[in-house]
Amino acid sequence: MKTKIFITTLLLLISVTANAAKQAETDFTTKARSAFLLDYDSGTEIYAKNADVLMPPSSMIKLMTLAVLFDEIKAGRLNMDSKLPVSDNADYKNPLWYPASKICLVSGQEITVRDAILGLIVLSGGDASVVVAEKLAGSENAFTAQMTAKARAIGMEQSTFGNASGLPDPNNLMTSRELAILATHIIRDYPDIYPLFATKRFEFNDYKSDWCRDWGRTHTVNYNKLLFTMPGADGLKTGHTDSGGYGMVASARVGGRRLIGIINGFNGRGHDALAAEMKKLLNYGFTTTTHKVYYQPGDTVVEIPVWYGRADKVNATVAQPFAITLTKPTPVSSVRVLARFNDPAPAPIAAGDTLGEIIAELDGRIIARAPLVAADNVKKVRFLGRIMRNISVMIKGK
C-alpha cells in the first residue's frame, strides 16, 4: 500500500519588502559571456546566463585533473607523500610553459602529490597537470580519456578534454553548469582534501634551478583573489587565456550556507576584477534567496514497516542533504515536506535501497524531491518464520 506522511510544515515569514527584492533582482548584471549560481545543499539554480554553452575553460579544467587524482588518493593507490616523476614534457625549459602558469619543474626531479595539488590549486601549475597525467595514464593524451570518463560518471554530459592543463585546445570545452557539477562533486566527495582549495600562499621548496628559485620568489600567492576579499570564500579555481578571457569556479560558505558560482568569458582587468565580479554574483545569491536544510544523510526521515523482515521496521534516510531554496520575499504560506513509500517494504532490504521519496511542496507545487533510501540492512526471515508471520496476520490481523 502506498503511504504518504506529512513530516513537517514550515511557515516562513520573510521581513523583506517586495520593492527591495525587486531592486535586488535588477541589481545584478554581468558582462561575462557565461555565469551560473547554485545553492550547494538544494542544488537549486539561482542565476544562469548562457550556462549550457560550451566554452574554453582555460585553467578551470585543472579541477577535473584534480578530481581524477583525488580518486586515486581516495582509493589508497596514492597518498600525499607519494612521489611523481617529472618528464621533459613538464620541464620549465619546454617552450610550452614559458608564458604559462607553472610550478617551475626540472626534468628528472620528483615532487610529492601534495606539492602537485597545491601547485595546481595555488599556482595553477600546468606543468604539475602534466606530471599528474603521465603518472596516472602514461601520457597526457591518454589521461584525457580518464577525464572524460570521470566527467560522464558524475553527470557532465557535454564537457570534452584536449589536455590536462587548460592550455588552448579545440577539444577543451565545458559549460558553466557542468563546472558547477564538478565543484559540487569535489566539495562533497573529498571533504578531507577540499580545505586545500582555501590555501592563499604556496612556497614550493624544491626548486632545482637558479632561474626557478628566482621565479618562485614572486610566484607564491593564489590567483583566486576572492579568498582575500570575501569572508567565507574557500575555493576553487581561476583561469585565463587571451582568447577566452577570465573565468572562475568559486564557493563561499556564509551563515552555514554554501553557494557555488561560475563565471567564464569575463574581460575585466585581471584577477582582482574577476574576484570582484564573483563576489557580486555570490552576494546576489546570499541576499536575494534563503534556504532550509531538512535532512542530512543518516538522519531518520521516517520508519517504514517491513514485511517478512528480521526487523519490524527500517529507518529511511536521504543519500544527499534534502533542502529547499526560496526567493525573497516570495509570499509563502507554507512549505510541506512529506514522505511517500510502500507500506510495508518487503524484505530483504540492503542499505541504500530506494524505498520511496521525500518531497517539498509550495502551494501545491513540488519544489524539491529526493529518493528515500534504507539506512540499514534488513534480512528476510527464514521459511518457518514466514509461516508464523502469516499465521499471526490471520489470527491477530497484524
C-alpha positions as CSV (number, residue, x, y, z in Angstrom):
1,M,0.0,0.0,0.0
2,K,1.3,3.4,-0.9
3,T,1.7,5.6,2.2
4,K,2.1,9.4,2.4
5,I,3.2,11.0,5.6
6,F,3.4,14.8,6.2
7,I,6.6,15.3,8.1
8,T,6.5,18.9,8.8
9,T,5.0,22.3,7.8
10,L,7.4,25.2,7.7
11,L,6.0,28.7,8.0
12,L,8.4,31.2,6.5
13,L,7.9,34.9,7.4
14,I,10.4,36.9,5.5
15,S,10.8,40.6,6.5
16,V,11.9,42.0,3.2
17,T,9.7,44.3,1.2
18,A,8.7,43.4,-2.3
19,N,10.2,46.6,-3.6
20,A,13.6,45.8,-2.0
21,A,13.7,42.4,-3.5
22,K,12.7,43.7,-6.9
23,Q,15.5,46.2,-6.7
24,A,18.0,43.4,-5.7
25,E,16.9,41.3,-8.7
26,T,17.7,44.1,-11.1
27,D,21.0,45.0,-9.4
28,F,22.9,42.0,-10.7
29,T,24.2,42.0,-14.3
30,T,27.5,40.7,-15.6
31,K,29.5,41.3,-18.8
32,A,30.8,37.7,-18.6
33,R,29.8,35.6,-21.5
34,S,28.6,32.9,-19.1
35,A,27.6,32.7,-15.5
36,F,25.9,30.3,-13.1
37,L,25.0,30.3,-9.5
38,L,23.9,27.3,-7.5
39,D,22.7,26.5,-4.0
40,Y,25.0,23.7,-2.9
41,D,22.6,22.0,-0.5
42,S,19.5,22.1,-2.5
43,G,21.0,22.0,-6.0
44,T,18.7,24.9,-7.0
45,E,19.8,27.2,-9.8
46,I,19.7,30.8,-8.6
47,Y,21.1,32.6,-11.6
48,A,22.1,31.5,-15.1
49,K,23.5,33.2,-18.2
50,N,24.5,31.0,-21.1
51,A,25.0,28.3,-18.6
52,D,24.8,25.4,-21.1
53,V,27.0,26.9,-23.8
54,L,30.3,25.1,-24.3
55,M,33.3,27.4,-23.8
56,P,37.0,27.0,-23.3
57,P,37.5,26.6,-19.6
58,S,41.2,27.6,-19.5
59,S,42.8,26.6,-16.2
60,M,39.5,25.7,-14.6
61,I,39.9,22.4,-16.5
62,K,42.5,21.6,-13.8
63,L,39.6,20.8,-11.4
64,M,38.9,17.7,-13.5
65,T,42.6,16.8,-13.4
66,L,42.5,17.1,-9.6
67,A,39.3,15.1,-9.3
68,V,40.9,12.2,-11.1
69,L,43.9,12.4,-8.9
70,F,41.7,12.6,-5.8
71,D,40.1,9.3,-6.8
72,E,43.5,7.7,-6.7
73,I,44.1,9.1,-3.2
74,K,40.6,8.0,-2.0
75,A,41.2,4.5,-3.3
76,G,44.5,4.3,-1.5
77,R,46.7,3.9,-4.6
78,L,48.4,7.2,-3.8
79,N,48.9,9.4,-0.8
80,M,50.0,12.9,-0.1
81,D,53.7,11.8,0.2
82,S,53.7,9.7,-3.0
83,K,56.4,10.8,-5.5
84,L,55.6,11.8,-9.0
85,P,58.3,11.9,-11.7
86,V,58.9,15.0,-13.8
87,S,59.4,14.4,-17.6
88,D,60.8,16.6,-20.3
89,N,57.2,17.5,-21.1
90,A,56.8,19.2,-17.8
91,D,60.3,20.8,-17.7
92,Y,60.3,24.6,-17.3
93,K,62.5,24.9,-20.4
94,N,59.8,23.4,-22.6
95,P,58.6,26.5,-24.6
96,L,55.0,25.5,-23.8
97,W,55.5,26.7,-20.2
98,Y,57.4,29.9,-20.9
99,P,54.2,32.1,-21.0
100,A,52.0,29.7,-18.9
101,S,51.4,29.3,-15.2
102,K,53.7,26.7,-13.6
103,I,55.4,25.5,-10.5
104,C,58.7,25.6,-12.4
105,L,59.9,22.0,-12.5
106,V,63.0,20.3,-13.9
107,S,63.0,17.0,-15.8
108,G,64.3,14.2,-13.6
109,Q,63.1,15.5,-10.3
110,E,60.3,14.1,-8.3
111,I,57.5,16.0,-6.5
112,T,55.1,14.9,-3.9
113,V,51.4,14.5,-4.6
114,R,50.8,17.2,-2.0
115,D,53.0,19.7,-3.8
116,A,51.4,18.8,-7.1
117,I,48.0,19.5,-5.7
118,L,49.0,22.8,-4.1
119,G,50.9,23.7,-7.3
120,L,47.7,23.2,-9.3
121,I,45.4,25.0,-6.9
122,V,47.5,28.0,-5.9
123,L,50.0,28.4,-8.8
124,S,47.7,26.9,-11.5
125,G,50.7,24.9,-12.5
126,G,50.2,23.5,-15.9
127,D,53.5,21.5,-15.5
128,A,52.0,19.8,-12.5
129,S,49.0,18.8,-14.5
130,V,51.3,17.0,-17.0
131,V,53.1,15.3,-14.1
132,V,49.8,14.0,-12.7
133,A,48.5,12.9,-16.2
134,E,51.7,11.0,-17.0
135,K,51.7,9.3,-13.6
136,L,48.1,8.1,-13.9
137,A,47.8,7.4,-17.6
138,G,51.3,7.3,-19.1
139,S,50.7,10.3,-21.3
140,E,48.6,13.5,-21.2
141,N,46.7,12.4,-24.3
142,A,45.7,9.1,-22.6
143,F,44.8,11.0,-19.4
144,T,42.1,12.9,-21.3
145,A,40.2,9.6,-21.7
146,Q,40.2,9.3,-17.9
147,M,39.0,12.9,-17.6
148,T,36.1,12.2,-19.9
149,A,35.1,9.0,-18.1
150,K,35.2,10.9,-14.8
151,A,33.0,13.7,-16.2
152,R,30.4,11.3,-17.5
153,A,30.3,9.4,-14.3
154,I,29.3,12.5,-12.3
155,G,26.8,13.7,-14.8
156,M,28.8,16.0,-17.0
157,E,27.5,15.0,-20.4
158,Q,28.8,17.8,-22.7
159,S,32.4,18.5,-21.5
160,T,35.3,17.5,-23.6
161,F,39.0,17.5,-22.9
162,G,42.1,18.0,-25.1
163,N,44.7,18.3,-22.3
164,A,45.0,18.3,-18.6
165,S,46.2,21.9,-18.2
166,G,43.7,24.0,-20.0
167,L,46.1,25.4,-22.5
168,P,44.3,26.4,-25.7
169,D,43.0,23.3,-27.5
170,P,39.8,23.0,-29.6
171,N,38.7,20.0,-27.5
172,N,38.8,21.8,-24.2
173,L,35.2,22.7,-23.8
174,M,33.0,22.9,-20.7
175,T,29.8,24.6,-19.7
176,S,29.3,26.7,-16.6
177,R,26.6,24.4,-15.4
178,E,28.9,21.4,-15.7
179,L,31.7,23.3,-13.9
180,A,29.2,23.7,-11.0
181,I,28.5,19.9,-11.1
182,L,32.3,19.3,-10.9
183,A,32.7,21.8,-8.0
184,T,29.8,20.2,-6.1
185,H,31.4,16.8,-6.6
186,I,34.8,17.9,-5.3
187,I,33.4,19.6,-2.2
188,R,31.0,16.7,-1.3
189,D,33.1,13.7,-2.2
190,Y,36.6,14.8,-1.0
191,P,35.9,16.5,2.4
192,D,39.4,15.8,3.7
193,I,41.1,17.3,0.6
194,Y,38.8,20.2,-0.2
195,P,40.2,22.5,2.5
196,L,43.4,22.8,0.4
197,F,41.5,25.0,-2.0
198,A,41.4,27.7,0.6
199,T,45.3,27.9,0.6
200,K,46.3,31.5,0.0
201,R,50.0,31.0,-0.4
202,F,52.2,28.1,-1.5
203,E,56.0,28.3,-1.4
204,F,57.5,25.4,-3.3
205,N,60.8,24.4,-1.5
206,D,62.3,22.0,-4.0
207,Y,63.4,24.2,-7.0
208,K,66.2,22.6,-9.0
209,S,67.5,25.6,-10.9
210,D,68.6,29.1,-10.0
211,W,66.1,30.6,-12.6
212,C,63.2,28.7,-11.0
213,R,64.3,29.8,-7.5
214,D,64.2,33.5,-8.6
215,W,61.0,33.0,-10.4
216,G,59.4,31.2,-7.4
217,R,60.1,34.2,-5.0
218,T,57.4,36.2,-6.8
219,H,55.0,33.4,-7.5
220,T,53.5,32.2,-4.3
221,V,50.1,33.8,-4.0
222,N,46.8,32.2,-5.1
223,Y,45.4,33.6,-8.3
224,N,42.0,33.3,-6.6
225,K,41.8,36.8,-5.1
226,L,38.3,36.1,-3.8
227,L,40.0,34.2,-0.9
228,F,41.4,37.6,0.3
229,T,38.3,39.7,-0.3
230,M,35.2,37.7,0.7
231,P,34.7,36.1,4.2
232,G,33.6,32.5,3.8
233,A,35.2,32.0,0.3
234,D,37.2,28.8,0.3
235,G,37.8,27.8,-3.3
236,L,38.1,26.7,-6.0
237,K,40.0,27.8,-9.2
238,T,40.5,30.6,-11.7
239,G,41.5,30.5,-15.3
240,H,42.6,32.9,-18.1
241,T,43.5,32.8,-21.8
242,D,43.8,35.8,-24.1
243,S,41.1,34.4,-26.4
244,G,38.7,33.1,-23.7
245,G,39.1,35.9,-21.1
246,Y,38.9,35.3,-17.4
247,G,37.0,32.6,-15.6
248,M,36.4,31.4,-12.0
249,V,34.8,28.5,-10.2
250,A,34.2,29.7,-6.7
251,S,32.5,28.7,-3.5
252,A,31.7,30.5,-0.3
253,R,30.0,29.5,2.9
254,V,28.2,32.3,4.8
255,G,26.0,31.7,7.8
256,G,26.2,28.0,7.4
257,R,25.0,28.1,3.8
258,R,27.2,27.4,0.7
259,L,26.8,28.8,-2.8
260,I,28.8,27.8,-5.9
261,G,29.4,30.4,-8.6
262,I,30.8,30.1,-12.1
263,I,32.0,33.0,-14.3
264,N,33.6,32.4,-17.8
265,G,34.4,34.7,-20.6
266,F,35.0,37.8,-18.4
267,N,37.1,40.6,-19.9
268,G,37.8,42.6,-16.8
269,R,41.2,43.9,-15.8
270,G,42.9,41.0,-14.1
271,H,42.1,38.6,-11.3
272,D,41.2,41.4,-8.9
273,A,38.4,42.5,-11.2
274,L,37.4,38.8,-11.7
275,A,37.1,38.3,-7.9
276,A,35.0,41.5,-7.6
277,E,32.6,40.2,-10.2
278,M,32.4,36.8,-8.5
279,K,31.8,38.5,-5.1
280,K,28.9,40.4,-6.6
281,L,27.4,37.2,-8.0
282,L,27.7,35.3,-4.7
283,N,26.4,38.2,-2.7
284,Y,23.4,38.4,-5.1
285,G,22.6,34.8,-4.2
286,F,23.0,35.3,-0.4
287,T,20.9,38.4,-0.3
288,T,18.0,37.5,-2.6
289,T,17.4,33.9,-1.6
290,T,17.1,31.9,1.6
291,H,17.2,28.2,2.2
292,K,16.3,25.4,4.6
293,V,18.1,22.1,5.1
294,Y,15.6,19.5,6.4
295,Y,17.7,16.3,6.5
296,Q,21.3,15.2,6.2
297,P,22.4,11.8,5.1
298,G,22.0,9.4,8.0
299,D,19.1,11.3,9.6
300,T,16.0,9.2,10.1
301,V,13.2,10.7,7.9
302,V,10.6,8.0,8.7
303,E,10.5,4.4,10.0
304,I,8.9,2.1,7.4
305,P,7.3,-1.2,8.4
306,V,9.0,-4.3,6.9
307,W,7.2,-7.4,5.6
308,Y,8.9,-10.7,6.2
309,G,11.9,-9.0,7.8
310,R,14.0,-9.9,10.8
311,A,13.3,-6.4,11.9
312,D,9.8,-4.9,12.0
313,K,10.9,-1.5,10.7
314,V,13.7,0.0,8.6
315,N,15.0,3.6,9.0
316,A,14.6,5.6,5.8
317,T,17.1,8.4,5.2
318,V,18.4,10.5,2.3
319,A,21.6,10.0,0.3
320,Q,22.3,13.7,-0.1
321,P,21.2,16.7,2.0
322,F,17.5,17.5,1.4
323,A,17.0,21.2,1.2
324,I,15.0,23.9,-0.5
325,T,15.9,27.3,-1.8
326,L,13.4,30.2,-1.8
327,T,13.5,33.6,-3.4
328,K,13.0,36.5,-1.1
329,P,10.3,37.7,-0.4
330,T,8.2,35.1,-2.1
331,P,4.8,35.1,-0.3
332,V,5.0,31.6,1.1
333,S,2.1,30.5,3.3
334,S,3.7,27.1,4.0
335,V,6.2,24.5,2.7
336,R,5.0,21.0,3.3
337,V,7.5,18.1,3.5
338,L,6.2,14.6,3.0
339,A,7.4,11.1,2.5
340,R,5.9,8.7,0.1
341,F,6.7,5.0,0.3
342,N,5.2,1.5,0.1
343,D,3.9,0.2,3.4
344,P,5.2,-2.4,4.2
345,A,8.5,-2.7,2.5
346,P,9.3,-6.3,1.6
347,A,12.5,-7.8,2.9
348,P,15.3,-8.3,2.2
349,I,16.4,-4.7,2.2
350,A,20.0,-3.5,1.7
351,A,21.3,-0.2,3.0
352,G,21.0,2.3,0.2
353,D,18.0,0.6,-1.5
354,T,15.3,3.1,-2.6
355,L,12.2,2.8,-0.5
356,G,10.2,5.8,-1.7
357,E,10.7,9.6,-2.0
358,I,10.7,12.7,0.1
359,I,9.2,15.9,-1.5
360,A,8.7,19.5,-0.6
361,E,5.6,21.3,-1.8
362,L,4.9,25.0,-2.0
363,D,1.3,26.0,-2.8
364,G,0.7,22.5,-4.2
365,R,3.8,22.7,-6.5
366,I,6.7,20.3,-5.9
367,I,9.9,22.4,-5.4
368,A,12.2,19.7,-4.3
369,R,12.3,15.9,-4.3
370,A,14.8,13.1,-3.5
371,P,14.8,9.4,-3.0
372,L,14.2,7.8,0.4
373,V,16.8,5.2,1.0
374,A,17.3,2.5,3.6
375,A,19.8,3.3,6.3
376,D,20.1,-0.3,7.4
377,N,20.2,-3.9,6.1
378,V,17.1,-6.0,6.9
379,K,17.4,-9.7,6.2
380,K,14.4,-11.8,5.3
381,V,13.0,-14.2,7.9
382,R,13.5,-17.9,7.2
383,F,10.7,-20.1,5.7
384,L,9.4,-21.1,9.1
385,G,9.4,-17.5,10.3
386,R,7.3,-16.5,7.2
387,I,4.7,-19.2,8.0
388,M,4.5,-18.0,11.6
389,R,4.2,-14.4,10.4
390,N,1.3,-15.4,8.1
391,I,-0.5,-17.2,10.9
392,S,0.0,-14.1,13.1
393,V,-1.6,-11.9,10.5
394,M,-4.6,-14.3,10.1
395,I,-5.2,-14.5,13.8
396,K,-4.3,-11.0,15.0
397,G,-4.6,-9.0,11.9
398,K,-1.0,-7.9,12.2
